[in-house]
Every structure is written in C-alpha cells, then in structure tokens.
C-alpha cells in the first residue's frame, strides 16, 4: 500500500560537456540549450567563453555535430565518457 502512494521519478542518463567558444558565438549557443535539453552547470569568461553543460546522453552526438558545424570547427568540446543519472 505504501509503494502505491510513492511518486515515480524517471531518471535519465546525462553527460557533462565542456564547451569553449568565442564571445561572438554565445548567442547561438544559448539558443541551442533548450533544443538539446542542456543546462549550464558552470560558466567562465576569459579570452573565450567556457561552459560546463549537462544534457541527456542521447542528445550528445547531435549537439556536438551542430556545434562543430555552427562554429566552423572553432569550438572546443570535451564530453565525459560516463553517464550520470538525474
């Protein structure tokens, strides 16, 4: 009976992505966040913009391909190898 009253929570495999882009590319990247269900975990401003993102693992390949295309290969990407569950 107690189990029936518990809320069901779906956990999704997520990945951490480190992304470095130029300031000129920031608007493009921010518009993409919702499309790929990505969230900013951390951001740093220096000679370029560095973001640590978390997004569903099934979105990683499409996101990386689009970033490379939209930045003409100038973005730097690093994707963590292991999933985390959220």
C-alpha positions as a printed Julia matrix, in Angstrom:
86×3 Matrix{Float64}:
  0.0    0.0     0.0
  2.83   2.41    0.81
  4.52   1.74   -2.52
  1.4    2.73   -4.41
  1.49   6.18   -2.8
  5.1    6.93   -3.77
  5.82   9.27   -6.64
  7.53   7.7    -9.63
 10.69   9.54  -10.65
 12.23   8.81  -14.03
 16.0    9.13  -14.05
 17.71   9.97  -17.32
 21.31   9.22  -18.28
 23.12  12.56  -18.58
 26.59  13.63  -19.67
 28.82  16.53  -18.78
 30.09  18.55  -21.75
 32.8   21.2   -21.57
 32.48  23.76  -24.32
 34.72  26.69  -25.22
 33.52  29.2   -27.8
 34.22  32.79  -28.78
 32.15  35.67  -27.45
 30.67  36.16  -30.92
 29.18  32.65  -30.77
 27.48  33.0   -27.37
 24.01  33.92  -28.67
 23.95  30.88  -30.97
 24.91  28.55  -28.15
 22.39  29.96  -25.68
 19.57  29.46  -28.21
 20.58  25.8   -28.56
 20.28  24.93  -24.86
 16.53  24.31  -24.84
 16.63  22.41  -28.12
 19.08  19.86  -26.69
 17.7   19.99  -23.13
 21.08  21.23  -21.9
 21.65  23.12  -18.66
 24.58  25.32  -17.7
 26.38  23.92  -14.67
 29.21  26.45  -14.72
 30.48  29.28  -16.91
 33.77  31.17  -17.05
 34.69  34.25  -19.01
 38.25  34.73  -20.24
 39.71  35.01  -23.72
 36.72  32.91  -24.74
 33.6   31.58  -23.04
 33.89  28.28  -21.22
 30.76  26.4   -20.25
 30.18  23.19  -18.39
 26.87  21.79  -19.57
 24.84  18.78  -18.57
 22.47  17.2   -21.06
 20.75  13.9   -21.83
 23.21  11.39  -23.24
 21.02  10.77  -26.28
 21.47  14.42  -27.32
 25.29  14.49  -27.21
 26.09  13.41  -30.77
 23.58  15.79  -32.35
 24.68  18.67  -30.14
 28.4   18.17  -30.84
 27.82  17.88  -34.58
 25.78  21.07  -34.61
 28.33  23.0   -32.53
 31.14  21.97  -34.87
 29.08  22.97  -37.93
 27.8   26.27  -36.48
 31.25  27.37  -35.29
 33.11  26.14  -38.39
 35.14  23.83  -36.17
 36.46  26.58  -33.9
 34.66  25.39  -30.73
 36.46  23.13  -28.32
 34.4   20.26  -26.92
 35.13  17.68  -24.27
 32.49  15.07  -23.42
 32.73  12.99  -20.26
 32.88   9.27  -21.02
 30.44   8.05  -18.36
 26.78   8.76  -17.82
 25.44  10.19  -14.63
 21.81   9.65  -13.66
 19.49  12.54  -12.84
